[in-house]
Amino acid sequence: MKSNIAHAFINCKKEKRPALITYTVAGDNTINNSLKILNKISKHVDIIELGFPHNTPIADGGQIQGSSHRALKNGIKLKDVFRIVKKFKKNNPIKPIILMGYFNLIYQNGENNFLKSCKTSGVDGLIIVDLPYPENKNFANKCKKKSINFIQLISPTTSQDRMRKIIKDSHDMIYYISMLSTTGGKLKVSPKKILQNYNKIKRINPKKNLVIGFGITDKTISSLKSANGLVVGSMLCKTITNSLKMGQNPVTKLDKVVYNLKEKIL
């Protein structure tokens, strides 16, 4: 049986467009608003990424760090993240949701306990930033047994040999980090160069769903729309920050931003 993530890509390919994948931090700026945001933007989004807040995020730039800080300040715990997912899934059972974060929270919780919570709340996939291949093989296999996608990461410095192994062991989605930077950095590489690198990876196994993340905004998204999927995160966290500063409703504001992003890739 195909996963919700696989189905999302099949539907996008039928519509001849990339999957729009959004990232927000669970509990930003409140648990309630976080859930409202997911429910609101899910109309325009194909796959949802939800970050579990972390106090020392190594790959996240300033915008996502700010979102994590707000969520942690509001006292969000891992159990609250699963609660948000469960409530979201109640109304959106087939909309794929991927949790993204760092391994020490999983380690503290216990791998088996964590995966059990993922399964019961309805998590479709996991991106664990600091658990690289091949160190992730054991955990990725545990995920597969629970029908949870473990999403492998590939960067511009990944060797061809390593890339082949990662792709061979990957599940229904692979994440290509477009540039050597933290999230939210200005796109240092031209979209043309990113697509050249992307196509080299894609040729290894054209059947695999390969998405691009890092540096994608409303200004760059349309020039990358030949990819299987595009991840927008820091821009959305920045939108939440700005709307809070200006006393606006982050839910409404984010809905407009995501709607416009979707329009640019149709």
C-alpha positions as CSV (number, residue, x, y, z in Angstrom):
1,M,0.0,0.0,0.0
2,K,1.4,3.4,-1.0
3,S,2.0,6.0,1.7
4,N,0.3,9.4,1.9
5,I,3.6,10.9,0.9
6,A,3.8,8.8,-2.2
7,H,0.2,9.6,-3.1
8,A,0.9,13.4,-2.7
9,F,3.7,13.2,-5.3
10,I,1.5,11.1,-7.7
11,N,-1.2,13.7,-7.6
12,C,1.3,16.5,-8.2
13,K,2.8,14.7,-11.2
14,K,-0.6,14.3,-12.7
15,E,-1.1,18.1,-12.3
16,K,2.4,18.6,-13.9
17,R,3.7,20.7,-11.0
18,P,6.0,20.3,-7.9
19,A,4.7,19.4,-4.5
20,L,4.5,22.5,-2.3
21,I,6.0,21.6,1.1
22,T,5.8,24.0,4.0
23,Y,7.7,24.1,7.2
24,T,6.5,25.7,10.5
25,V,7.5,25.1,14.1
26,A,5.1,23.3,16.3
27,G,3.7,25.6,18.9
28,D,4.6,28.9,17.2
29,N,3.4,31.2,18.5
30,T,0.9,29.2,20.6
31,I,-0.2,25.5,20.4
32,N,-3.6,26.7,19.3
33,N,-2.3,29.0,16.6
34,S,0.0,26.4,15.4
35,L,-2.9,24.0,14.8
36,K,-5.0,26.8,13.2
37,I,-2.1,27.5,10.8
38,L,-1.8,23.9,9.7
39,N,-5.6,23.6,9.2
40,K,-5.7,26.9,7.2
41,I,-2.7,26.3,4.9
42,S,-3.4,22.6,4.3
43,K,-5.8,23.7,1.5
44,H,-2.9,24.9,-0.6
45,V,-0.1,22.6,0.6
46,D,0.7,19.1,-0.6
47,I,3.0,18.0,2.3
48,I,3.3,19.6,5.7
49,E,6.6,19.7,7.6
50,L,6.4,20.5,11.3
51,G,9.5,21.2,13.3
52,F,9.8,20.1,16.9
53,P,11.3,23.1,18.8
54,H,14.9,22.8,19.9
55,N,17.0,25.1,22.0
56,T,20.3,24.4,20.0
57,P,19.3,23.9,16.4
58,I,22.5,23.4,14.3
59,A,21.0,23.7,10.8
60,D,18.4,26.4,11.4
61,G,18.9,30.0,10.6
62,G,17.6,33.0,12.6
63,Q,14.0,32.9,11.4
64,I,13.4,29.3,12.5
65,Q,15.4,29.8,15.7
66,G,13.0,32.7,16.5
67,S,10.0,30.4,16.0
68,S,11.6,27.7,18.2
69,H,12.3,30.2,20.9
70,R,8.7,31.4,20.9
71,A,7.4,27.9,21.1
72,L,9.8,26.9,23.9
73,K,9.0,30.1,25.8
74,N,5.3,29.0,25.7
75,G,6.4,25.7,27.3
76,I,5.8,23.3,24.4
77,K,6.9,19.8,25.0
78,L,7.2,16.8,22.6
79,K,3.8,15.4,23.8
80,D,2.2,18.7,22.7
81,V,3.8,18.3,19.2
82,F,2.1,14.9,18.9
83,R,-1.2,16.4,20.2
84,I,-1.1,19.0,17.4
85,V,-0.4,16.3,14.8
86,K,-3.3,14.1,16.1
87,K,-5.8,17.0,16.1
88,F,-4.7,18.0,12.6
89,K,-5.0,14.4,11.3
90,K,-8.5,14.1,12.7
91,N,-9.7,16.6,10.1
92,N,-7.0,15.9,7.4
93,P,-6.4,12.1,7.5
94,I,-4.6,11.8,4.1
95,K,-2.6,15.1,4.2
96,P,1.0,14.0,4.8
97,I,2.7,15.4,7.8
98,I,6.5,15.1,8.4
99,L,8.1,15.9,11.7
100,M,11.5,17.5,11.4
101,G,14.1,17.9,14.2
102,Y,17.1,16.7,16.0
103,F,18.0,13.2,17.3
104,N,18.7,14.0,21.0
105,L,14.9,14.6,21.6
106,I,14.2,11.1,20.1
107,Y,17.1,9.6,22.1
108,Q,15.8,11.1,25.4
109,N,12.3,9.9,24.7
110,G,13.6,6.4,23.6
111,E,13.4,5.5,19.9
112,N,10.6,2.9,20.3
113,N,8.5,5.3,22.5
114,F,9.0,8.1,20.0
115,L,8.0,6.0,17.0
116,K,5.0,4.6,18.9
117,S,3.8,8.3,19.5
118,C,4.5,9.0,15.8
119,K,2.3,6.1,14.8
120,T,-0.6,6.8,17.2
121,S,-0.7,10.5,16.3
122,G,-0.5,10.0,12.5
123,V,3.0,11.2,11.6
124,D,3.8,10.1,8.0
125,G,7.5,10.9,7.9
126,L,10.6,12.0,9.8
127,I,13.5,14.3,8.9
128,I,16.3,14.0,11.5
129,V,18.9,16.7,10.6
130,D,21.8,15.4,12.7
131,L,21.3,11.6,12.0
132,P,23.2,11.1,8.7
133,Y,23.6,8.0,6.5
134,P,24.8,5.3,7.3
135,E,24.4,6.0,11.0
136,N,20.7,6.3,10.5
137,K,20.2,2.9,8.9
138,N,19.0,1.1,12.0
139,F,16.6,3.9,12.9
140,A,15.4,4.2,9.3
141,N,14.6,0.4,9.3
142,K,12.6,0.8,12.5
143,C,10.6,3.6,10.8
144,K,10.0,1.5,7.8
145,K,8.6,-1.3,9.9
146,K,6.1,1.2,11.4
147,S,5.2,2.5,7.8
148,I,6.8,5.8,8.6
149,N,9.0,7.4,5.9
150,F,12.5,8.2,7.0
151,I,13.6,11.1,4.7
152,Q,17.3,11.0,3.8
153,L,19.3,14.2,3.1
154,I,21.7,14.9,0.3
155,S,23.9,18.0,0.0
156,P,26.0,19.6,-2.7
157,T,29.1,18.0,-1.2
158,T,27.7,14.4,-1.1
159,S,29.9,12.1,-3.2
160,Q,28.4,10.1,-6.1
161,D,29.1,6.8,-4.4
162,R,27.5,8.0,-1.1
163,M,24.6,9.4,-3.1
164,R,23.9,6.1,-4.8
165,K,23.8,4.3,-1.4
166,I,21.6,6.9,0.2
167,I,19.1,6.8,-2.8
168,K,19.1,3.0,-2.8
169,D,18.2,3.0,1.0
170,S,15.7,5.9,0.8
171,H,11.9,5.6,1.3
172,D,9.3,7.7,-0.6
173,M,11.1,11.1,-0.5
174,I,14.7,12.5,-0.5
175,Y,15.5,16.0,0.6
176,Y,18.2,17.9,-1.4
177,I,19.8,20.7,0.6
178,S,20.4,23.3,-2.2
179,M,23.4,25.1,-0.6
180,L,25.9,25.0,2.2
181,S,24.2,27.3,4.7
182,T,21.8,27.3,7.5
183,T,18.1,27.6,6.6
184,G,16.8,31.0,5.5
185,G,20.1,32.1,4.0
186,K,20.1,34.1,0.8
187,L,20.3,31.9,-2.2
188,K,24.0,31.8,-2.9
189,V,23.7,29.5,-5.8
190,S,21.8,30.3,-9.0
191,P,18.5,28.4,-9.6
192,K,20.1,27.1,-12.8
193,K,23.1,25.6,-10.9
194,I,20.7,24.1,-8.2
195,L,18.7,22.4,-11.0
196,Q,21.9,21.1,-12.7
197,N,22.9,19.5,-9.4
198,Y,19.4,18.3,-8.8
199,N,19.2,16.7,-12.2
200,K,22.4,14.8,-11.7
201,I,21.0,13.3,-8.5
202,K,17.6,12.6,-10.2
203,R,19.4,10.6,-13.0
204,I,20.6,8.1,-10.4
205,N,17.1,6.9,-9.9
206,P,14.4,8.9,-11.7
207,K,11.6,7.1,-9.9
208,K,12.6,8.6,-6.5
209,N,10.8,11.7,-5.3
210,L,13.5,14.4,-4.8
211,V,12.7,17.7,-3.2
212,I,14.7,20.9,-2.8
213,G,15.0,22.9,0.4
214,F,17.0,25.9,1.8
215,G,16.8,29.4,0.3
216,I,13.4,29.0,-1.3
217,T,11.1,32.1,-1.2
218,D,8.4,33.6,-3.3
219,K,11.2,35.2,-5.4
220,T,13.0,31.9,-6.2
221,I,10.2,29.2,-6.2
222,S,8.9,29.6,-9.8
223,S,12.4,29.2,-11.2
224,L,12.8,25.8,-9.5
225,K,9.4,24.4,-10.3
226,S,10.7,21.5,-12.5
227,A,11.7,19.7,-9.2
228,N,9.4,17.0,-7.7
229,G,8.9,19.2,-4.6
230,L,9.9,22.5,-3.0
231,V,10.2,23.2,0.7
232,V,9.5,26.7,2.0
233,G,10.3,27.3,5.7
234,S,12.2,30.4,6.9
235,M,10.0,32.7,4.8
236,L,6.9,31.4,6.7
237,C,8.6,31.7,10.1
238,K,9.5,35.3,9.2
239,T,5.9,35.9,8.2
240,I,4.7,34.8,11.7
241,T,7.4,37.0,13.4
242,N,6.4,40.1,11.3
243,S,2.7,39.6,11.8
244,L,3.2,39.3,15.6
245,K,5.3,42.4,15.7
246,M,2.6,44.3,13.8
247,G,-0.2,42.9,15.9
248,Q,-1.7,41.0,12.9
249,N,-3.2,37.6,12.9
250,P,-0.4,35.2,11.9
251,V,-2.9,32.6,10.7
252,T,-4.6,34.8,8.2
253,K,-1.3,36.3,7.1
254,L,0.3,32.9,6.5
255,D,-2.6,31.7,4.6
256,K,-2.2,34.5,2.0
257,V,1.5,33.9,1.7
258,V,1.1,30.1,1.2
259,Y,-1.7,30.7,-1.4
260,N,0.6,33.0,-3.3
261,L,3.4,30.5,-3.2
262,K,1.1,27.8,-4.7
263,E,0.0,30.2,-7.5
264,K,3.7,30.6,-8.6
265,I,4.2,26.9,-9.2
266,L,0.9,26.0,-11.0
